[in-house]
Amino acid sequence: QVQLVESGGGSVQSGGSLRLSCKASGYTYATNCMGWFRQAPGKERDVVAGILSDGTEIVADAASARITISQDNPRNTIYLHLDNVQPEDTAKYYCAARRRCYSGRAYALAKDEYSYWGQGTQVTVYS
């Protein structure tokens, strides 16, 4: 059974930084084919960043340049780094993993490709 557990959310002042963590257990591909999504109030859940089948880390085009993704493969953990956070970064952030680890950027950024989801961690940015 795949379990994804996020941590690291909270309230942060505008201009600050935050690192979110997601630890996977029971997942076949370590950290490959995992990703981060976020959902702001009243909006769709959108992809933020992902890890390709070969371990390459990518950020969605629509995501801010202030966002980076990293991984600790031996610990089955991925991270999302938010720098110089702004109020528009306020959202619930979800970690997700794909059941089928197809190669290619398109698969990594397609929400429908993700079968496993964490419970989410809230990030609130205040002025």
N, C-alpha and C positions, 0 to 999 in steps of 0.2 A: 504494500500500500504506500503510495507516494504521499509524503507530507511536506509542506512548505511552510516555514515559520518566519515571518518578517519581524523585524525589531528596528528600533532607532528613530521612530517618528516622535513627534512632539510639537511644541510651540517654539518658534524661533523668530527672532527679530529680523526684520528686513535688512538685507546685507550680510547676514550671517551664513553659516555653512551647516550642512547636515550630511550624515552618512547613514543610509539605510542598509540593513543586512537581511539576507534571506538564506536560511539553511535548509537544504533539502535532505530528506531521508527516504530510502526505498526507491530512489530514482536511478534509472539505468545509466544515464549519460553523465554522471557527475554534475558538472556545471554547464556542459554544452547544451544548447537548445533551451536555455532558460531565458527569461526576460522580465522586464519591469513595465508595468502599466500604471496609469493614474486616472482617477475619476474625480473631477470637481463637482460640486453640488449642481444638480440639474443638467449635467452634461454626460456625454458618452464616455465610456472607458476607452482611453487611447493608449497606444503603445508609446513607450518612452525610449527604451533601449533593449538590446538583446544580444545574445551570444550565439554565433553561428555553430554549425555542426563541427567545424574544425577549431573552435575555440576563439575565433576572432570576435572582438567586442565592437558593437556598432551602436550608434545613436540614431533614432528616427529623425528624418529631415525636419519634421515639424517641432521636434523638441529643441529646447534652448541650448545654446552653446555653453551654458553654465552647467550642463549635466554631463556626467561621465559614468560609465559602468566599468566595474572591475570584477575579478573573480579570484577565489582561492580554491583551486580545483581539488587538492587533497582534502580540504575540509568541506567540500560540497557546498560552498557558500558563495553567493554573489553579492555585490554591493552596488548601491546607487549613490553617487556623490552629487550633492546639490550645492553649488557655490553661489555666493551673492544672491541669496534667495529673495524673491519678490512676491508680493501678494498673489500674483497669478499662479504661483507654485502651490498654493493651498489646495490640497486634494487628499484623497485617500490613495495610497500607493500600494499596488498589488504586485507580488511576485508570482510568476507563472512558469510552467514547464510544458514542453511538447511531448506527447506520447510517441510521435513519429519524428525522428530527428533528421528531416530532409535538409540537404545542403541548400545554400542560397539565401540571399538577403530577404527576398520576398517572403519566404516562409517564416523567417525570424520576426518579421514585422506584421504578420497577419494574425490578428486576434483569434480568429477561428481555428488556427492551428494549435492553440494551447488548450490542453485537456485538464491540466492540474493547476489549481489556484490556491494561494494562501488566503488568510483571513483579512489581510490588508493592515496597513498602519497609517494613521492619520498624521498629516503634516499641516500645520497651521502657521502661516506667516503673518506677523503683526508689525505695524509701523512703529 
